[in-house]
Amino acid sequence: MNRTDLGAALRALREASGKEAKAVARGALMSPSKLSKIENGRTSPGVMDVERILTAIGVSDEVKAEYMAAVRAAATEAVAWRQFRRLGYHRKQHQIRALDESMAVLKLFQPALIPGLLQIPEYVRAILARKDLGEEALSRTIAARIDRQQVLYDSAKVFQFVITESVLRWRMVPAVMMAAQLDRLVSVSRLPNVSIRIIPLSVGQLDVPAHSFVIRDEKVVTVETIHAELAITDPRDVALYVKKFDGFAAAGLSGDAMRGLLEGIRDEFLREQEMG
């Protein structure tokens, strides 16, 4: 199915549903003009665009599966960060929240930063401040990211985080705030639907933590690079990421051992703060 055929088919589905374009665009978290361009074949929709449009239209699971299989013919898509900046990073947070709310199982590997779903506000601000946003845009984006974290308390969903120990020691905020951030990890790790594993620096490794990635329902992998966000949907490629995630998870500490490591590093930050 080419771009023109896909757009026409999506428009036909929307019209058959009786829903107006504005309502579908709003439900799909995109502008009416973008939906119009997709329906008229002037813009190639991404995998997540199509899934949100189909969900907003309200098609059956069978129809959604058929269309999603067709759009996944384009195995990898990239969206430059400058596009998100132009649209507003807070809208990007809303898009991610919609993805998290629609999936059942999230697997996230992070060798560089505390995952967004686990960040405290001060840590979020330190991360987003690098993007040189205005204060209003920064505050809106921070609020949107913190709001996203409510999905962790949905017991119908499963969250699996694998983090390297170096992430816990990477000083994005002052020592006292790093201690608070690690306390947040300890707290969230006690939720019954959340698993946090930490790969200690003291353990020999068989793999290289090249970059972070997120796997949703073992169907879509999201990778953030310096210039763009990649969405990977080819089942063969997704399987590679699932295998890599499972390997890292097997090397990680969990449960009380993991919390003991977190609390030990937290106490180091607290002693540093007291001495300072």
N, C-alpha and C positions, 0 to 999 in steps of 0.2 A: 504494500500500500504506500504510494508516494505521498508527498506533502499535500498536494491538491486534493487527492482522493480522501486522505484522512480528514482534512479540514471540512470537506463537503459532507463526509459521513457524520462528523461530530455535530455539524449544523443541523443535519437531518434528524439526529437523535434529539437534539434540543427542541427543535420545532415540534417533533412528534410528542414530546413531553408536555408541550403547552407552556413551557417556562420562557420568560423573556430573557434576552441576552444579558441585561444588566443584573438580573437576579443570579444567573449562572456565573457571571464574572465575579460577582461579590462572593458567592459561595466557593469559587475556585481561587480566591485570593489573587485576582489579577484585574487589570483595568479593562473596561469594556472595549477599548481600542485594541488591546492585545488579543482579546477573544475574537474580535472581528477579523483581525489579520490572520489568525489561525484558521478560522472558519472559511476564509476566502483564499487560503493557500499562499498567503504572502509571507507567513512566518512559520518556521518549522517548530512545532511544540516539543518540549522535552518530555521525558517519561513521566516526571512528576506533574507537569502541566496537564497531560492527558488524564492521569489518574484523578486529579482534582476536578477537572471538567466533568468526567464521568460520574464522580461522586456527587457533584453539585446538581447534575441532571437527574440523578437517582435511578440509574440503569440497574438491571439485575446483575448478579454475580457472574452469570454465564456470559452476558454481553461484555461486562468489564474485562473478564479474562481474555475474551477474543480480541478486543481492541488493544489490551496491554501486550499481548503476545505479538501483535503486529508492530506496535511502536518500538518494541525492544529489538527490532531488526537493526536499529542504530544502537550499537552496543555501548558507546561511551559519549557523553556530551559534556561540554565545558561551558561554564558561565563565568566571565571575568568579574573580579571583585568590583571593578569600576562601574559595572552595571548595577550592582547592589547599592553602591554608594549613591548613584544617581537616583535610584528609586527610594532609598532610605533604608538603613540597616535595621531599623525597628520592624519594617515590613518583612525583611528576611527572617527575623525571629518569629514573626507570626506564621510564616510559611513552614518553618521548621516545627513549630508547635503543632500545626495541622498534620504534618507527617507523623510526629510522635503519637498524636491522638488516634491516628488511623492504623498504626501498626500494633502487633502483639508482642514481639520480642525485639529488643534492641541490644546489639553487641557493639561495644566501643573499645578500641585500643588507643591509648594515648601515651606517647613517650616524651611529650614536650610540656603540656600544660594540664592543669586540673580541668576535667571535662566541664563544659558549660552547664550541664544539668546539676552539677555538684558545687558550683562556685558561689562564694558569698559575695554580697554586693561590692565590697571593697576590691576584691579580686577581679570581678567583672569590669569595674571602672578602670583598673590598671591595664587590663587587656585592651579594652575598647579605646582608651585614651591614645593608643598608638595610631589610631585611624584618623586622628586630627579632625574630629567632629566638633561642631559647635556645641555649647553647653546644653542647649535645648535638645538637639538631636542625640547627644550622648545620654542625657537623662531618660529620654524615651526608649532608647535601645537597651539601657540597663534595666529599666522597668519591664520591658518586654521579655528579656532573658530570664529575669527572676520569676516572672509570671509563668514562663514555660515550665518551671520546675515543679509546678503543681501536678504534672502528669506522673511524677514518681509515686504519688499516693494513690494511683489507680491500681488496685490489687489485681485487676484483670490483665495487667501488662507485666512483662518480665524485663528487667534491666540488668545487663551484665557488663561491668566495667573492668578492664585490665589496664593498670597504670604502672609505669616503671618507678622505682624509688627515686630516681633523679628528678622526677616531676615534683615530688614532695619537698625537695630541697632547692628548687629553682625559685629564686627570690623575686617574685613579681610584686610583692608588697612588703612592708616592714615586718620584722620578726613577730611582733605581737599579733599582727593580722594573719601571718602564716600559721601561727598557732591556732587562731580561731578557724582558719580554713581547714586545718587538719581535724579539729574537733567536729566540723561539719561532716567530714567524711566518716568519722567514727559513728556519728549519729545516724546518718543515712544508711550506713551498712547494716543497721539493725532492722531495717524494713524487711518484711518477709519476702517481698518480690524483687529485692535489690541484692545483687552480688557484686562485691568489690574485691578484686584480687590485686595485690601489689607484688611486682617482680623485684626482689631485693638485689642490690648491687653485688652482694657477696656470693651469689649463686652463678655458676658457670652457665653460659648460654649457647644454644645451638643455632640461633637465628639472629638477624639484625633488625632492630626497630627503626626502619627507614622513615616512616611517617605515620601519622594518626589515620584512622579510618573508622567509619560507622557502618554497621550492617543492620538493615531493617528487614526482619522476617526472612532473611537469607534470600532476598529478591533484589534488593537495591543496595549498593555500596556507595557511600559518599566519602570523597577524599578532598581535603583542602590543601591546595598548593599555594605558593607565594602569590601567584597572579590570578588564580581561578579556582572554582569549585567543580570537581568532576563527579558525575553521576554514572555509575557502572551498573549495567543491567544484564549483560550477557551471562547466562547461567554458568558457563565455563569459567569466566573471570570471577564471578561472585564466589564460586567454589574455592578458588585460590585464596581469597580473603578469609573465608570461613576456616579453611585449614590452617592458615597462619594465625588467626585469632585463637583457635583451639590449642595450638602449640604454645603460644604465649600464656594462655590461661593455665595450662598444665604446669608452667614454671612459677606461677604466682602463689603467694601466701593468701589464705582466706581465713574467715572466722576470727577466733581469738588471736591466732598468730599474726594475722594481718593487722588487727587492731592494736596489738602490742607494739608492732613496728611503728604504726602511726603515732601512738602515744609517746613512744620514745623520742621520735623526731620532734614532736610537739614540745616535749619538755626541754629539748635542746634550745628551741626558739625562745621559750619562756625564760630559761636561765640567761640566755644572751640578752634579753630585754631587761632583766633585773640588773645585770652587770653594767648595761649601758646607761 
